[in-house]
Amino acid sequence: MKYALVSDIHANLEAFTACLKVIEDERCDKIVCLGDIVGYGANPRECIKMVREYGMATIAGNHDFACIGKTNINYFNSYAKESTLWTRKVTTEEDKEFLNSLPLVDYHDDFTVVHGTLYSPELFDYIQTTYDAYLSLQLLENQVCFLGHSHVPITFFQGEMISYTLHPEITLEDGVRALVNIGSIGQPRDDNPRASFAIYDTEARKIKVHRVEYDVETAAEKIRKAGLPEPLAERLKYGR
Ligand code: ZN
C-alpha cells in the first residue's frame, strides 16, 4: 500500500491543492489526514470539503477542536485566537459536526497516527526533544507513528538509543521504531515555505517527506482580504 499522509492544512487551499496534485501523480492508494484542517488560513470550508470528498481517514488537531469549542483557546496566541473566532463564524453546522466526529488517535495497517503526542493526545503537547519522543515511542504498539502539530518535519528513531534525523527519506529497519513528524501543508515553520507532506510505501518500508511549491501570494492575499491578522499572511512567504 502507498499511503499519503497530510497534516496541518490550516485552511490553505492553494497549498492543499498543490500537494493533492503530487499525491495523485504518485498514485497513492489512500490519504490519511493528521488534523488541523482549519485555523490560520482563509479557506476552512473548502479544505474540509476536500478532506471529505477524497475520503481521507482523519484525526483531530487542536485547531479543529478549537473551532467547535473542544479546545480552550485561552492558551492560544492572539493570532490563533482571532483566526479561531473567524473560523467559527464562517464554518457551517455540518462542518462543525464533521470536526466534532474526529478521533484523537487512529490505527492503520502497521502504523499509528496522532496530531501531537501518544502520551496525552487530548493535551496537544509538542514533541521537541528526544525525551518527549521517548515518551511517545514507549506507547507505540506498531513500528511507526506519524504526527504533525509542530509544523517542523523531523524523524525520531528508537533502536538501542533515541536518535533523530531531518533527512526527507527514511527506510524502516527491523527492530527500530520511528516517530515521523511530516510537517505542515498550510503553514510550514522550518524556514522553508514549501508545503510538506509524506508518502509511506508499506511494501518498500520507505517514507519520503515531499516539499511542494504553491501559490503563496494568493493564499496570503486571501488571508488579508478575510481581515485575518497580517502576520498570518506574511509568515507564509518565509515558512515561519
Ligand atoms: Zn497546526
Residues whose N, C-alpha, C, O or C-beta is under 5 A from the ligand:
A	BS01	ZN	D8 D36 H149
